[in-house]
Amino acid sequence: MPSVYLILLTFALGSIWVYLQTSEDIPFVLAGLTGIVCFIWGFAFAHWSLQILIVLGLLRLYKVSIPEGTSLR
């Protein structure tokens, strides 16, 4: 695995950790935005087979997090 994926994953996980640990306005927003940007860049640079696994994992997480009786309309 190229080091770009690992660097972006490390930045994304670190910024998400800061996002969850702080309650101050500016670090909270910057950490959230950094995590989102690193995740999107990492997704764009990833191999297509890894992209499919990420999408399937996100869909699985989406199905698990929403109760069965909830309508999406």
C-alpha positions in Angstrom: 0.0 0.0 0.0 1.5 3.4 -1.0 2.3 5.7 1.8 -0.2 8.4 0.6 -3.1 6.2 1.8 -1.5 5.7 5.2 -0.7 9.4 5.6 -4.2 10.5 4.7 -5.7 7.8 6.9 -3.5 9.0 9.8 -4.5 12.6 9.3 -8.1 11.7 9.0 -8.1 9.6 12.1 -6.1 12.1 14.1 -8.4 15.0 13.1 -11.5 13.0 14.0 -10.0 12.2 17.4 -9.3 16.0 17.9 -12.9 16.7 16.7 -14.3 14.3 19.3 -12.1 15.5 22.2 -12.5 19.3 21.9 -15.4 21.6 22.5 -13.8 24.9 21.4 -15.2 26.4 18.2 -12.2 26.8 15.9 -10.4 23.5 16.6 -13.7 21.7 16.4 -14.5 23.0 12.9 -11.0 22.7 11.6 -10.6 19.2 12.8 -13.9 18.2 11.3 -13.1 19.8 7.9 -9.6 18.3 7.9 -11.0 14.8 8.6 -13.6 15.1 5.8 -11.0 16.5 3.2 -8.5 13.8 4.1 -11.1 11.1 3.7 -12.2 12.4 0.3 -8.7 12.7 -1.0 -7.8 9.3 0.3 -10.9 7.9 -1.4 -10.0 9.6 -4.7 -6.4 8.3 -4.6 -7.4 4.7 -3.6 -7.5 1.8 -6.0 -10.9 1.0 -7.4 -11.2 -2.3 -5.5 -10.6 -0.4 -2.3 -13.1 2.2 -3.3 -15.8 -0.5 -3.7 -14.9 -1.9 -0.2 -15.2 1.6 1.3 -18.6 2.2 -0.4 -19.9 -1.1 0.7 -18.7 -0.5 4.3 -20.4 2.9 4.3 -23.7 1.4 3.0 -23.5 -1.3 5.7 -22.9 1.4 8.4 -25.9 3.3 7.0 -28.2 0.3 7.2 -27.0 -0.5 10.7 -27.5 3.0 12.0 -31.1 3.5 10.7 -33.9 1.6 12.5 -36.1 -0.7 10.3 -39.3 1.3 10.7 -37.8 4.6 9.7 -39.0 6.0 6.3 -36.5 8.0 4.2 -39.1 10.3 2.6 
